[in-house]
Amino acid sequence: MNYILVFLQSNVLEFPVYLPFLMKEKTFFQSLVLVTCLNAITHPIVFFFIMNLKMTFLFNILAAESFAILAEAFAVSKITGDQYRSCLVISLCANFLSWQISPMITFAIH
């Protein structure tokens, strides 16, 4: 599948989870830009590097999702000034949704 489509798919799935949390201080557009930037940083690392490690698929997926969750939570906490723990919960929810739904969408498209 085309990488851009995979990236957009993740962004579309994660954005609604982040939106209520971010809209406390950001506009809709600022929230969209922030989530897109977060994904633009973490997604290529996950997709091109971590998922291609010479380890088991299970290890790679756990490492990839852990990295994305922790990195996005850290960035959101620094940008918004919210507690890291709150940002971690939101990031976990957003990434879990994306991780669970994205393969279904990809399968349905192909």
C-alpha positions, 0 to 999 in steps of 0.5 A: 500500500502507498505510504502516503495513504497509510500515513493519512489513514493513521492521521484521520484515525488519531485526530478525533481522539486528540481533538477534544484534548487539544481544543482546550487551548488550540483551534481546530486547525491548530489541532489538526496541524499538531496531530499531523506534525506529530505523525509526520515525525513518528510515523516514518520512524515506525513504518520505515525503521522500527517495523523493519528491524530484524526481530520478530513481528511481535517485537517490532509492533510492540516497539513501534507502538511503544515508541509512537505512544511515548514520543507523541505523549512527550511532544503533546505535553511539551507543546500544551503544558499538560501533565505527561500522564494525561498526554500519555493516556490520550496518546495511548488511546489514539495509537491503539485505535489507529493500530486496531482499525488501520489493518481492517481498512487496509484489508478492506481496500485491497 
